[in-house]
Amino acid sequence: MNNIINKIKQFLKTSLIGGVVVILPIAVLIGVFGWIFTFVSKRIEPLTNYVVLKYDLQEFIASIIAIALILALCFVIGAVVRTNLGKYLYQFIDYNLLSKIPGFKLIRETTTQLIGKNKTLFSAVALINPFENDTLLTGFITDKNSDADYYTVFIPTGPNPTSGNIMHIKSQFVHIIDISVEQAMKTIISCGAGTDKLMQLYNKELKKTK
């Protein structure tokens, strides 16, 4: 009898855990997309309101149309930038205006990492131990101090990786992980989901040093 009860308990436990494993990534993905949609819809609210009043549509449909228009505009701009004239104009505006805006370069580099383009702003991924205890933070190496044994690291906040903190940490508390910046960025926007590989690589590096 006890054996049957234990089997039932084990079945219920494994089924519940299996369901969580399936549902949790989907829930995180829906949450991220929901956050992105809310963020974008707030920024395009004037355009959405215009579409609602002009064509008497529901606000949700108007938001979808407005986002589609913005994506179409992005496509057109991207096509123009591919031409010699467009590339020259973009570089001129970027150098003389956009690059002078505080934080613009960080946002641009972070965005390009999220869509899979390699840039040199973040040279490596690291797990940072700033408090000299068992706490670890996911960070990105941005510089190495040549006069002192310090790394400059950017530690983003999730799920918005364009904001965070810049820290100057002794190298002994910076554990560089052999993982791509793009993969690490995905764990930031998913609020930590998928960091198991980070921790596996970290533990592997620890074993090597012992």
Backbone as a printed PyTorch tensor [residue, N CA C, xyz], in Angstrom:
tensor([[[  0.8330,  -1.2130,   0.0000],
         [  0.0000,   0.0000,   0.0000],
         [  0.8710,   1.2680,   0.0000]],

        [[  1.8750,   1.2480,   0.8680],
         [  2.7810,   2.4010,   0.9380],
         [  3.5180,   2.6100,  -0.3720]],

        [[  3.8390,   1.4670,  -1.0380],
         [  4.5320,   1.5470,  -2.3230],
         [  3.6580,   2.2240,  -3.3760]],

        [[  2.3750,   1.9100,  -3.3660],
         [  1.4310,   2.5240,  -4.3110],
         [  1.2910,   4.0090,  -4.0400]],

        [[  1.1960,   4.3810,  -2.7700],
         [  1.0670,   5.7930,  -2.3860],
         [  2.3120,   6.5690,  -2.8080]],

        [[  3.4750,   5.9550,  -2.5910],
         [  4.7260,   6.6240,  -2.9920],
         [  4.8030,   6.8130,  -4.4960]],

        [[  4.3180,   5.7980,  -5.2450],
         [  4.3070,   5.9100,  -6.6990],
         [  3.3660,   7.0220,  -7.1530]],

        [[  2.2240,   7.1270,  -6.4860],
         [  1.2650,   8.1940,  -6.8200],
         [  1.8680,   9.5590,  -6.5240]],

        [[  2.5280,   9.6600,  -5.3560],
         [  3.1790,  10.9240,  -4.9830],
         [  4.2710,  11.2880,  -5.9980]],

        [[  5.0600,  10.2770,  -6.3840],
         [  6.1340,  10.5180,  -7.3520],
         [  5.5670,  10.9410,  -8.6950]],

        [[  4.4670,  10.2920,  -9.1000],
         [  3.8140,  10.6490, -10.3630],
         [  3.2960,  12.0870, -10.3350]],

        [[  2.6310,  12.4480,  -9.2270],
         [  2.1010,  13.8110,  -9.0940],
         [  3.2300,  14.8370,  -9.0810]],

        [[  4.3140,  14.5130,  -8.3850],
         [  5.4520,  15.4320,  -8.2740],
         [  6.1210,  15.6520,  -9.6180]],

        [[  6.4270,  14.5230, -10.3190],
         [  7.0980,  14.6500, -11.6210],
         [  6.2040,  15.3080, -12.6540]],

        [[  4.9080,  15.0360, -12.5940],
         [  3.9710,  15.6560, -13.5330],
         [  3.8980,  17.1570, -13.3000]],

        [[  3.8460,  17.5430, -12.0050],
         [  3.7830,  18.9640, -11.6720],
         [  5.0470,  19.6830, -12.1230]],

        [[  6.2230,  19.0930, -11.8210],
         [  7.4950,  19.7050, -12.2240],
         [  7.6000,  19.7680, -13.7370]],

        [[  7.1760,  18.6920, -14.4170],
         [  7.1980,  18.6870, -15.8810],
         [  6.3190,  19.7770, -16.4680]],

        [[  5.1560,  19.9790, -15.8540],
         [  4.2670,  21.0460, -16.3180],
         [  4.8690,  22.4160, -16.1140]],

        [[  5.5200,  22.6110, -14.9560],
         [  6.1740,  23.8990, -14.6710],
         [  7.2880,  24.1620, -15.6760]],

        [[  8.0740,  23.0980, -15.9860],
         [  9.1840,  23.2480, -16.9350],
         [  8.6680,  23.6680, -18.3050]],

        [[  7.5140,  23.1570, -18.6940],
         [  6.9350,  23.5080, -19.9980],
         [  6.3270,  24.9030, -19.9740]],

        [[  5.5740,  25.1930, -18.9210],
         [  4.7930,  26.4350, -18.8750],
         [  5.6530,  27.6460, -18.5460]],

        [[  6.6500,  27.4850, -17.6400],
         [  7.4200,  28.6420, -17.1750],
         [  8.1130,  29.3890, -18.3050]],

        [[  8.8560,  28.7000, -19.2070],
         [  9.4830,  29.4570, -20.3020],
         [  8.4770,  30.1890, -21.1810]],

        [[  7.3100,  29.5260, -21.4070],
         [  6.2640,  30.1680, -22.2140],
         [  5.7370,  31.4000, -21.4990]],

        [[  5.5210,  31.2700, -20.1730],
         [  5.0130,  32.4020, -19.3890],
         [  6.0060,  33.5590, -19.3950]],

        [[  7.3080,  33.2280, -19.2550],
         [  8.3440,  34.2740, -19.2870],
         [  8.3590,  34.9530, -20.6420]],

        [[  8.2560,  34.1410, -21.7220],
         [  8.2570,  34.6960, -23.0790],
         [  7.0580,  35.6110, -23.2880]],

        [[  5.8850,  35.1700, -22.8270],
         [  4.6810,  36.0040, -22.9470],
         [  4.8510,  37.2890, -22.1460]],

        [[  5.4500,  37.1560, -20.9470],
         [  5.6770,  38.3370, -20.1170],
         [  6.6090,  39.3350, -20.7770]],

        [[  7.6900,  38.8340, -21.4040],
         [  8.6400,  39.7170, -22.0910],
         [  7.9740,  40.4160, -23.2610]],

        [[  7.2330,  39.6290, -24.0700],
         [  6.5390,  40.2370, -25.2040],
         [  5.4720,  41.2340, -24.7310]],

        [[  4.8160,  40.8910, -23.6030],
         [  3.8240,  41.8230, -23.0500],
         [  4.4650,  43.1270, -22.6160]],

        [[  5.6530,  43.0030, -21.9890],
         [  6.3780,  44.2030, -21.5650],
         [  6.7930,  45.0310, -22.7850]],

        [[  7.2910,  44.3660, -23.8330],
         [  7.7080,  45.0680, -25.0510],
         [  6.5240,  45.7580, -25.6940]],

        [[  5.3790,  45.0340, -25.7800],
         [  4.1880,  45.6150, -26.4010],
         [  3.7020,  46.8350, -25.6140]],

        [[  3.6950,  46.7100, -24.2680],
         [  3.2610,  47.8440, -23.4350],
         [  4.1970,  49.0330, -23.6100]],

        [[  5.5050,  48.7380, -23.6190],
         [  6.5020,  49.8020, -23.7830],
         [  6.3060,  50.5330, -25.1070]],

        [[  6.1460,  49.7560, -26.1920],
         [  5.9870,  50.3590, -27.5150],
         [  4.6680,  51.0960, -27.6240]],

        [[  3.5800,  50.4600, -27.1390],
         [  2.2480,  51.0780, -27.2670],
         [  2.1580,  52.4010, -26.5140]],

        [[  2.8820,  52.5000, -25.3740],
         [  2.8950,  53.7740, -24.6380],
         [  3.5780,  54.8630, -25.4540]],

        [[  4.6740,  54.4820, -26.1570],
         [  5.4310,  55.4620, -26.9430],
         [  4.6800,  55.9080, -28.1810]],

        [[  3.8210,  55.0280, -28.7120],
         [  3.1030,  55.3830, -29.9490],
         [  1.6440,  55.7540, -29.6650]],

        [[  1.3410,  56.0350, -28.3940],
         [ -0.0460,  56.3470, -28.0230],
         [ -0.6410,  57.5050, -28.8210]],

        [[  0.1070,  58.6010, -29.0730],
         [ -0.4780,  59.6710, -29.9090],
         [ -0.8930,  59.1810, -31.2940]],

        [[ -0.0580,  58.3300, -31.9100],
         [ -0.3890,  57.7820, -33.2250],
         [ -1.5950,  56.8470, -33.1350]],

        [[ -1.6310,  56.0370, -32.0690],
         [ -2.7560,  55.1190, -31.8750],
         [ -4.0670,  55.8890, -31.6990]],

        [[ -4.0330,  56.9360, -30.8840],
         [ -5.2330,  57.7480, -30.6690],
         [ -5.7170,  58.3860, -31.9710]],

        [[ -4.7790,  58.8040, -32.7940],
         [ -5.1480,  59.3860, -34.0850],
         [ -5.8560,  58.3530, -34.9660]],

        [[ -5.3050,  57.1300, -34.9980],
         [ -5.9010,  56.0630, -35.8110],
         [ -7.2810,  55.6940, -35.2920]],

        [[ -7.4410,  55.6420, -33.9480],
         [ -8.7450,  55.3160, -33.3410],
         [ -9.7940,  56.3540, -33.7300]],

        [[ -9.4380,  57.6320, -33.6040],
         [-10.3980,  58.7050, -33.9120],
         [-10.6660,  58.8150, -35.4100]],

        [[ -9.6430,  58.6120, -36.2020],
         [ -9.7680,  58.7910, -37.6490],
         [-10.5900,  57.6840, -38.2960]],

        [[-10.3350,  56.4300, -37.8760],
         [-10.9590,  55.2950, -38.5560],
         [-11.9210,  54.5070, -37.6620]],

        [[-12.1740,  55.0180, -36.4540],
         [-13.1530,  54.4070, -35.5410],
         [-12.8440,  52.9160, -35.3100]],

        [[-11.6070,  52.6320, -34.9000],
         [-11.1830,  51.2630, -34.6350],
         [-10.9930,  51.0440, -33.1380]],

        [[-10.9850,  49.7640, -32.7260],
         [-10.6760,  49.4530, -31.3370],
         [ -9.2180,  49.8010, -31.0470]],

        [[ -8.9460,  50.1450, -29.7960],
         [ -7.5980,  50.6080, -29.4420],
         [ -6.5480,  49.5360, -29.7020]],

        [[ -6.8760,  48.2470, -29.4190],
         [ -5.9070,  47.1700, -29.6210],
         [ -5.5550,  47.0430, -31.1070]],

        [[ -6.5670,  47.0540, -31.9590],
         [ -6.3330,  46.9500, -33.4040],
         [ -5.5460,  48.1590, -33.8940]],

        [[ -5.8900,  49.3370, -33.3640],
         [ -5.1690,  50.5500, -33.7490],
         [ -3.6980,  50.4510, -33.3420]],

        [[ -3.4260,  49.8370, -32.1580],
         [ -2.0360,  49.6650, -31.7060],
         [ -1.2720,  48.7360, -32.6440]],

        [[ -1.9330,  47.6540, -33.0620],
         [ -1.3010,  46.7160, -33.9990],
         [ -0.9790,  47.4180, -35.3130]],

        [[ -1.9220,  48.2230, -35.8150],
         [ -1.7060,  48.9490, -37.0700],
         [ -0.5620,  49.9430, -36.9160]],

        [[ -0.5480,  50.6550, -35.7700],
         [  0.5040,  51.6450, -35.5320],
         [  1.8760,  50.9810, -35.4620]],

        [[  1.9640,  49.8090, -34.7810],
         [  3.2290,  49.0780, -34.6960],
         [  3.6590,  48.6040, -36.0840]],

        [[  2.6890,  48.1520, -36.8790],
         [  2.9940,  47.7090, -38.2450],
         [  3.5480,  48.8650, -39.0720]],

        [[  2.9720,  50.0590, -38.8820],
         [  3.4670,  51.2390, -39.6040],
         [  4.9000,  51.5790, -39.1870]],

        [[  5.1730,  51.4540, -37.8750],
         [  6.5170,  51.7360, -37.3840],
         [  7.5180,  50.7250, -37.9390]],

        [[  7.1190,  49.4430, -37.9740],
         [  7.9940,  48.4100, -38.5460],
         [  8.2490,  48.6680, -40.0310]],

        [[  7.1920,  49.1220, -40.7310],
         [  7.3670,  49.4510, -42.1480],
         [  8.3320,  50.6200, -42.3130]],

        [[  8.2040,  51.6070, -41.4090],
         [  9.1200,  52.7520, -41.4450],
         [ 10.5570,  52.3050, -41.1770]],

        [[ 10.7350,  51.3860, -40.2110],
         [ 12.0690,  50.8480, -39.9130],
         [ 12.6480,  50.1410, -41.1370]],

        [[ 11.7890,  49.4050, -41.8440],
         [ 12.2360,  48.6960, -43.0410],
         [ 12.7090,  49.6870, -44.1030]],

        [[ 11.9220,  50.7440, -44.3000],
         [ 12.2820,  51.7510, -45.3070],
         [ 13.5980,  52.4280, -44.9390]],

        [[ 13.7310,  52.7960, -43.6560],
         [ 14.9630,  53.4460, -43.2060],
         [ 16.1530,  52.5020, -43.3720]],

        [[ 15.9470,  51.2250, -43.0190],
         [ 17.0140,  50.2460, -43.1730],
         [ 17.4360,  50.0790, -44.6260]],

        [[ 16.4610,  50.1040, -45.5370],
         [ 16.7690,  49.9880, -46.9630],
         [ 17.5340,  51.2080, -47.4590]],

        [[ 17.1330,  52.3890, -46.9630],
         [ 17.8110,  53.6290, -47.3770],
         [ 19.2530,  53.6460, -46.8740]],

        [[ 19.4560,  53.1950, -45.6180],
         [ 20.7970,  53.2060, -45.0210],
         [ 21.7480,  52.2700, -45.7690]],

        [[ 21.2090,  51.2720, -46.4540],
         [ 22.0440,  50.3440, -47.2170],
         [ 22.6420,  50.9900, -48.4670]],

        [[ 22.0570,  52.1100, -48.9060],
         [ 22.6000,  52.8150, -50.0660],
         [ 23.7850,  53.6700, -49.6280]],

        [[ 24.6210,  54.0640, -50.5650],
         [ 25.8060,  54.8810, -50.2460],
         [ 25.4100,  56.2250, -49.6480]],

        [[ 24.3960,  56.8630, -50.2370],
         [ 23.9500,  58.1670, -49.7300],
         [ 23.3540,  58.0230, -48.3330]],

        [[ 22.5120,  57.0100, -48.1550],
         [ 21.8900,  56.7930, -46.8480],
         [ 22.9170,  56.4850, -45.7800]],

        [[ 23.9250,  55.6680, -46.1270],
         [ 24.9880,  55.3250, -45.1730],
         [ 25.7830,  56.5690, -44.7750]],

        [[ 26.0500,  57.4380, -45.7570],
         [ 26.8000,  58.6730, -45.4670],
         [ 25.9950,  59.5780, -44.5360]],

        [[ 24.6940,  59.7340, -44.8280],
         [ 23.8390,  60.6010, -43.9980],
         [ 23.7350,  60.0560, -42.5710]],

        [[ 23.5990,  58.7290, -42.4570],
         [ 23.4910,  58.1270, -41.1310],
         [ 24.7680,  58.3380, -40.3270]],

        [[ 25.9200,  58.1010, -40.9580],
         [ 27.1990,  58.2760, -40.2730],
         [ 27.4080,  59.7300, -39.8650]],

        [[ 26.9710,  60.6510, -40.7200],
         [ 27.0990,  62.0790, -40.4080],
         [ 26.2350,  62.4430, -39.2010]],

        [[ 24.9760,  61.9870, -39.1980],
         [ 24.0610,  62.2790, -38.0850],
         [ 24.5310,  61.5890, -36.8090]],

        [[ 25.0070,  60.3460, -36.9550],
         [ 25.4650,  59.5790, -35.7970],
         [ 26.6610,  60.2620, -35.1320]],

        [[ 27.6220,  60.6960, -35.9250],
         [ 28.8420,  61.3030, -35.3900],
         [ 28.5760,  62.6840, -34.7950]],

        [[ 27.7470,  63.4840, -35.4680],
         [ 27.5500,  64.8800, -35.0610],
         [ 26.4080,  65.1000, -34.0770]],

        [[ 25.5040,  64.1290, -33.9660],
         [ 24.3530,  64.3490, -33.0960],
         [ 24.1050,  63.1780, -32.1400]],

        [[ 23.8080,  62.0070, -32.6830],
         [ 23.3610,  60.8880, -31.8570],
         [ 24.4010,  60.4430, -30.8400]],

        [[ 25.6750,  60.3520, -31.2610],
         [ 26.7300,  59.8740, -30.3590],
         [ 27.0050,  60.8270, -29.2130]],

        [[ 26.5290,  62.0470, -29.3130],
         [ 26.7420,  63.0410, -28.2530],
         [ 25.6370,  62.9830, -27.1880]],

        [[ 24.5930,  62.1800, -27.4540],
         [ 23.5040,  62.0400, -26.4890],
         [ 23.9360,  61.0350, -25.4130]],

        [[ 23.9020,  61.4130, -24.1220],
         [ 24.3450,  60.4970, -23.0550],
         [ 23.5570,  59.1880, -23.0750]],

        [[ 24.2730,  58.0850, -23.0560],
         [ 23.6280,  56.7740, -23.0070],
         [ 23.2290,  56.1960, -24.3440]],

        [[ 23.3360,  56.9920, -25.4230],
         [ 22.8820,  56.5070, -26.7300],
         [ 23.7230,  55.3310, -27.2160]],

        [[ 25.0520,  55.4260, -27.0640],
         [ 25.9230,  54.3540, -27.5430],
         [ 25.6220,  53.0420, -26.8280]],

        [[ 25.3920,  53.1190, -25.5170],
         [ 25.0930,  51.9120, -24.7440],
         [ 23.8050,  51.2670, -25.2290]],

        [[ 22.7700,  52.1020, -25.4270],
         [ 21.4870,  51.5820, -25.9000],
         [ 21.6390,  50.9540, -27.2800]],

        [[ 22.3920,  51.6090, -28.1560],
         [ 22.5840,  51.0860, -29.5090],
         [ 23.3270,  49.7620, -29.4910]],

        [[ 24.4090,  49.6840, -28.7010],
         [ 25.1950,  48.4620, -28.6580],
         [ 24.3980,  47.3210, -28.0390]],

        [[ 23.6280,  47.6400, -26.9890],
         [ 22.8100,  46.6110, -26.3480],
         [ 21.7580,  46.0810, -27.3100]],

        [[ 21.1370,  46.9840, -28.0620],
         [ 20.1230,  46.5810, -29.0290],
         [ 20.7090,  45.6930, -30.1110]],

        [[ 21.8840,  46.0410, -30.5940],
         [ 22.5060,  45.2260, -31.6390],
         [ 22.9010,  43.8480, -31.1160]],

        [[ 23.2410,  43.7670, -29.8280],
         [ 23.5440,  42.4670, -29.2470],
         [ 22.2840,  41.6130, -29.1830]],

        [[ 21.1490,  42.2360, -28.8560],
         [ 19.8990,  41.5000, -28.7310],
         [ 19.4360,  40.9350, -30.0600]],

        [[ 19.7340,  41.6220, -31.1550],
         [ 19.3130,  41.1250, -32.4650],
         [ 20.4040,  40.3120, -33.1360]],

        [[ 21.5050,  40.0630, -32.4050],
         [ 22.4990,  39.1180, -32.8760],
         [ 23.6520,  39.6850, -33.6610]],

        [[ 23.8560,  40.9870, -33.6430],
         [ 25.0020,  41.5650, -34.3470],
         [ 26.1440,  41.7850, -33.3610]],

        [[ 27.3180,  41.3840, -33.7430],
         [ 28.4790,  41.4850, -32.8460],
         [ 29.0420,  42.8930, -32.8080]],

        [[ 29.2270,  43.3930, -31.6350],
         [ 29.8300,  44.7120, -31.4360],
         [ 30.9150,  44.5860, -30.3830]],

        [[ 31.7160,  45.6170, -30.2430],
         [ 32.8820,  45.5190, -29.3590],
         [ 32.6900,  46.2300, -28.0150]],

        [[ 31.4930,  46.7840, -27.7660],
         [ 31.2850,  47.4910, -26.5010],
         [ 31.4830,  46.5340, -25.3190]],

        [[ 30.8910,  45.3450, -25.3950],
         [ 31.0470,  44.3460, -24.3460],
         [ 32.0590,  43.3060, -24.8380]],

        [[ 33.2080,  43.2510, -24.1980],
         [ 34.2590,  42.3440, -24.6730],
         [ 34.0650,  40.9180, -24.1810]],

        [[ 33.3390,  40.7450, -23.0670],
         [ 33.1430,  39.4000, -22.5200],
         [ 32.0050,  39.4060, -21.5050]],

        [[ 31.5160,  38.2100, -21.2250],
         [ 30.4890,  38.0160, -20.1850],
         [ 31.1830,  37.5550, -18.9150]],

        [[ 30.6990,  38.0140, -17.7880],
         [ 31.3240,  37.6160, -16.5160],
         [ 30.2790,  37.5020, -15.4190]],

        [[ 30.5700,  36.6470, -14.4540],
         [ 29.8030,  36.6140, -13.2070],
         [ 30.6150,  37.3890, -12.1810]],

        [[ 29.9850,  38.4120, -11.6220],
         [ 30.6830,  39.3510, -10.7500],
         [ 30.3730,  39.0450,  -9.2870]],

        [[ 31.4020,  39.1220,  -8.4680],
         [ 31.2560,  38.8790,  -7.0330],
         [ 31.6670,  40.1520,  -6.2680]],

        [[ 30.8500,  41.2250,  -6.3480],
         [ 31.2540,  42.5180,  -5.7900],
         [ 31.2310,  42.5850,  -4.2670]],

        [[ 30.5210,  41.6680,  -3.6200],
         [ 30.3480,  41.7610,  -2.1680],
         [ 31.2440,  40.7670,  -1.4150]],

        [[ 32.1020,  40.0680,  -2.1580],
         [ 33.0450,  39.1220,  -1.5640],
         [ 32.3420,  38.0440,  -0.7420]],

        [[ 31.1580,  37.6100,  -1.2440],
         [ 30.4480,  36.4970,  -0.6080],
         [ 29.9610,  35.5550,  -1.7140]],

        [[ 28.9080,  34.8230,  -1.4690],
         [ 28.4270,  33.8550,  -2.4550],
         [ 27.4930,  34.4730,  -3.4970]],

        [[ 27.2160,  35.7720,  -3.3980],
         [ 26.3310,  36.4280,  -4.3580],
         [ 27.0590,  36.6880,  -5.6770]],

        [[ 26.4180,  36.3580,  -6.7880],
         [ 26.9830,  36.5760,  -8.1210],
         [ 26.0250,  37.4050,  -8.9630]],

        [[ 26.5760,  38.3420,  -9.7210],
         [ 25.7880,  39.1790, -10.6210],
         [ 26.2490,  38.9550, -12.0570]],

        [[ 25.3130,  38.9180, -12.9870],
         [ 25.6670,  38.7970, -14.4030],
         [ 26.1040,  40.1600, -14.9120]],

        [[ 27.2920,  40.2150, -15.5170],
         [ 27.8040,  41.4900, -16.0040],
         [ 28.5450,  41.3330, -17.3160]],

        [[ 28.9170,  42.4670, -17.8810],
         [ 29.6260,  42.4940, -19.1550],
         [ 30.8860,  43.3490, -19.0120]],

        [[ 32.0040,  42.7990, -19.4350],
         [ 33.2700,  43.5250, -19.3650],
         [ 33.2720,  44.6320, -20.4120]],

        [[ 33.5240,  45.8650, -19.9660],
         [ 33.6130,  46.9850, -20.9090],
         [ 35.0240,  47.5440, -21.0120]],

        [[ 35.8650,  47.2820, -19.9850],
         [ 37.2360,  47.8010, -20.0410],
         [ 38.0960,  47.0940, -19.0040]],

        [[ 39.4080,  47.1870, -19.1900],
         [ 40.3790,  46.6280, -18.2370],
         [ 41.3830,  47.7180, -17.9040]],

        [[ 41.5380,  47.9960, -16.6120],
         [ 42.4510,  49.0410, -16.1790],
         [ 43.8880,  48.5610, -16.3230]],

        [[ 44.6610,  49.2860, -17.1000],
         [ 46.0370,  48.8610, -17.3840],
         [ 46.9950,  49.1420, -16.2230]],

        [[ 46.6500,  50.0810, -15.3460],
         [ 47.5340,  50.4450, -14.2320],
         [ 47.2190,  49.6990, -12.9380]],

        [[ 45.9880,  49.2150, -12.8350],
         [ 45.5880,  48.4940, -11.6310],
         [ 44.8390,  47.2300, -12.0490]],

        [[ 44.7770,  46.2820, -11.1510],
         [ 44.1640,  44.9910, -11.4550],
         [ 42.6460,  45.0850, -11.2810]],

        [[ 42.0180,  45.9110, -12.1070],
         [ 40.5820,  46.1440, -12.0430],
         [ 39.9350,  45.9530, -13.4110]],

        [[ 38.7000,  45.4430, -13.3900],
         [ 37.8540,  45.4290, -14.5790],
         [ 36.7480,  46.4680, -14.4090]],

        [[ 36.3760,  47.0940, -15.5190],
         [ 35.1680,  47.9180, -15.5270],
         [ 34.0540,  47.0730, -16.1360]],

        [[ 32.9780,  46.9190, -15.3900],
         [ 31.8940,  46.0440, -15.8430],
         [ 30.5710,  46.7940, -15.8180]],

        [[ 29.7200,  46.4170, -16.7540],
         [ 28.3520,  46.9440, -16.7770],
         [ 27.4320,  45.8270, -16.3130]],

        [[ 26.6490,  46.1090, -15.2690],
         [ 25.7180,  45.1220, -14.7230],
         [ 24.2970,  45.5960, -15.0240]],

        [[ 23.6430,  44.9960, -16.0160],
         [ 22.3100,  45.4600, -16.4170],
         [ 21.2270,  44.9900, -15.4630]],

        [[ 20.0870,  45.6430, -15.5400],
         [ 18.9200,  45.2380, -14.7590],
         [ 17.9520,  44.5140, -15.6940]],

        [[ 17.2660,  43.5210, -15.1810],
         [ 16.2990,  42.7900, -15.9970],
         [ 14.8870,  43.2810, -15.7230]],

        [[ 13.9850,  43.2400, -16.7070],
         [ 14.2340,  42.7150, -18.0580],
         [ 14.7210,  43.7850, -19.0440]],

        [[ 15.0800,  44.9630, -18.5400],
         [ 15.5310,  46.0430, -19.4240],
         [ 17.0480,  46.1740, -19.3400]],

        [[ 17.7840,  45.5990, -20.2990],
         [ 19.2480,  45.5950, -20.2080],
         [ 19.9100,  46.9100, -20.5820]],

        [[ 19.1210,  47.9140, -20.9790],
         [ 19.7230,  49.2010, -21.3270],
         [ 19.9630,  50.0690, -20.1050]],

        [[ 19.4980,  49.6370, -18.9340],
         [ 19.7940,  50.3610, -17.6940],
         [ 20.5360,  49.4270, -16.7490]],

        [[ 21.3290,  50.0030, -15.8760],
         [ 22.0940,  49.1800, -14.9430],
         [ 23.1360,  50.0000, -14.2160]],

        [[ 24.1750,  49.3380, -13.7440],
         [ 25.2260,  49.9990, -12.9680],
         [ 26.5950,  49.7060, -13.5640]],

        [[ 27.4710,  50.7020, -13.4880],
         [ 28.8620,  50.5380, -13.9120],
         [ 29.6980,  50.3790, -12.6470]],

        [[ 30.4800,  49.2990, -12.6040],
         [ 31.2980,  49.0320, -11.4240],
         [ 32.7410,  48.7910, -11.8340]],

        [[ 33.6550,  49.1440, -10.9420],
         [ 35.0810,  48.8800, -11.1340],
         [ 35.4720,  47.8520, -10.0790]],

        [[ 35.7000,  46.6190, -10.5450],
         [ 35.8630,  45.4870,  -9.6440],
         [ 37.2550,  44.8740,  -9.7890]],

        [[ 37.8570,  44.5000,  -8.6650],
         [ 39.1310,  43.7910,  -8.7150],
         [ 38.9690,  42.5030,  -9.5210]],

        [[ 39.9900,  42.1730, -10.2940],
         [ 39.8960,  41.0370, -11.2140],
         [ 39.6230,  39.7190, -10.4950]],

        [[ 40.0480,  39.6060,  -9.2450],
         [ 39.8230,  38.3650,  -8.5130],
         [ 38.3460,  38.1010,  -8.2480]],

        [[ 37.5240,  39.1550,  -8.3480],
         [ 36.0840,  39.0030,  -8.1410],
         [ 35.3060,  39.0200,  -9.4560]],

        [[ 36.0250,  38.9560, -10.5630],
         [ 35.3960,  38.9370, -11.8800],
         [ 35.7050,  37.5890, -12.5260]],

        [[ 34.6730,  36.7920, -12.7560],
         [ 34.8430,  35.4590, -13.3230],
         [ 34.3140,  35.4700, -14.7610]],

        [[ 35.2320,  35.5490, -15.7170],
         [ 34.8440,  35.6020, -17.1240],
         [ 34.3250,  34.2360, -17.5630]],

        [[ 33.1630,  34.2570, -18.2190],
         [ 32.4960,  33.0270, -18.6360],
         [ 32.5410,  32.9170, -20.1590]],

        [[ 32.8380,  31.7310, -20.6370],
         [ 32.9460,  31.4930, -22.0810],
         [ 31.5550,  31.2770, -22.6850]],

        [[ 30.8340,  32.3820, -22.8270],
         [ 29.4910,  32.3620, -23.4000],
         [ 29.3120,  33.6500, -24.1880]],

        [[ 28.5150,  33.6230, -25.2250],
         [ 28.3620,  34.8190, -26.0620],
         [ 27.5510,  35.8930, -25.3400]],

        [[ 27.8180,  37.1350, -25.7010],
         [ 27.0750,  38.2640, -25.1170],
         [ 25.5970,  38.1420, -25.4520]],

        [[ 25.2950,  37.6990, -26.6520],
         [ 23.9010,  37.5380, -27.0730],
         [ 23.1640,  36.5530, -26.1660]],

        [[ 23.7930,  35.4130, -25.8570],
         [ 23.1650,  34.4270, -24.9850],
         [ 22.9330,  34.9900, -23.5930]],

        [[ 23.9270,  35.7210, -23.0840],
         [ 23.7890,  36.3180, -21.7530],
         [ 22.6890,  37.3750, -21.7430]],

        [[ 22.5950,  38.1510, -22.8240],
         [ 21.5570,  39.1810, -22.9180],
         [ 20.1580,  38.5680, -22.8400]],

        [[ 20.0080,  37.3950, -23.4470],
         [ 18.7050,  36.7330, -23.4280],
         [ 18.2980,  36.3640, -22.0070]],

        [[ 19.2770,  36.0340, -21.1580],
         [ 18.9440,  35.7220, -19.7650],
         [ 18.5450,  36.9850, -18.9980]],

        [[ 19.0570,  38.1350, -19.4260],
         [ 18.7010,  39.4000, -18.7650],
         [ 17.2570,  39.7620, -19.0650]],

        [[ 16.8860,  39.7130, -20.3520],
         [ 15.5190,  40.1220, -20.7190],
         [ 14.4880,  39.0940, -20.2800]],

        [[ 14.9340,  37.8710, -19.9590],
         [ 13.9980,  36.8540, -19.4640],
         [ 14.0420,  36.7470, -17.9490]],

        [[ 14.6110,  37.7750, -17.3020],
         [ 14.6570,  37.8700, -15.8320],
         [ 15.3780,  36.6810, -15.1940]],

        [[ 16.4250,  36.2080, -15.8530],
         [ 17.2500,  35.1530, -15.2720],
         [ 16.9770,  33.7620, -15.7970]],

        [[ 15.8850,  33.5730, -16.5290],
         [ 15.5920,  32.2500, -17.0820],
         [ 16.6760,  31.8700, -18.0870]],

        [[ 17.1980,  30.6660, -17.9720],
         [ 18.2320,  30.2010, -18.8830],
         [ 19.6480,  30.4170, -18.3910]],

        [[ 19.8000,  30.7830, -17.1130],
         [ 21.1520,  31.0330, -16.5780],
         [ 21.8480,  29.7600, -16.1110]],

        [[ 21.1920,  28.6200, -16.2700],
         [ 21.7990,  27.3600, -15.8390],
         [ 23.1420,  27.1230, -16.5420]],

        [[ 23.2050,  27.4640, -17.8370],
         [ 24.4590,  27.2760, -18.5770],
         [ 25.5580,  28.1720, -18.0190]],

        [[ 25.1990,  29.4070, -17.6390],
         [ 26.1650,  30.3070, -17.0120],
         [ 26.7670,  29.6780, -15.7630]],

        [[ 25.8890,  29.1340, -14.9190],
         [ 26.3510,  28.5660, -13.6600],
         [ 27.1710,  27.2960, -13.8890]],

        [[ 26.7950,  26.5160, -14.9100],
         [ 27.5700,  25.3070, -15.2210],
         [ 28.9920,  25.6650, -15.6420]],

        [[ 29.1020,  26.6740, -16.4990],
         [ 30.4240,  27.1180, -16.9450],
         [ 31.2280,  27.7130, -15.7920]],

        [[ 30.5320,  28.4310, -14.9080],
         [ 31.1930,  29.0140, -13.7340],
         [ 31.7520,  27.9060, -12.8330]],

        [[ 30.9440,  26.8900, -12.5650],
         [ 31.3960,  25.7790, -11.7220],
         [ 32.5450,  25.0230, -12.3840]],

        [[ 32.4900,  24.9220, -13.7170],
         [ 33.5650,  24.2470, -14.4500],
         [ 34.8780,  25.0070, -14.3030]],

        [[ 34.7950,  26.3490, -14.3790],
         [ 35.9940,  27.1770, -14.2150],
         [ 36.5480,  27.0800, -12.8040]],

        [[ 35.6580,  26.9990, -11.8230],
         [ 36.0980,  26.8640, -10.4180],
         [ 36.8840,  25.5740, -10.2200]],

        [[ 36.4020,  24.4960, -10.8250],
         [ 37.0690,  23.2000, -10.6790],
         [ 38.4620,  23.2370, -11.2960]],

        [[ 38.6040,  24.0000, -12.3790],
         [ 39.9160,  24.1040, -13.0330],
         [ 40.9430,  24.8110, -12.1480]],

        [[ 40.4650,  25.8060, -11.3850],
         [ 41.3720,  26.6090, -10.5660],
         [ 41.7640,  25.9090,  -9.2630]],

        [[ 41.0140,  24.8730,  -8.9250],
         [ 41.3150,  24.1810,  -7.6620],
         [ 42.4280,  23.1590,  -7.8530]]])
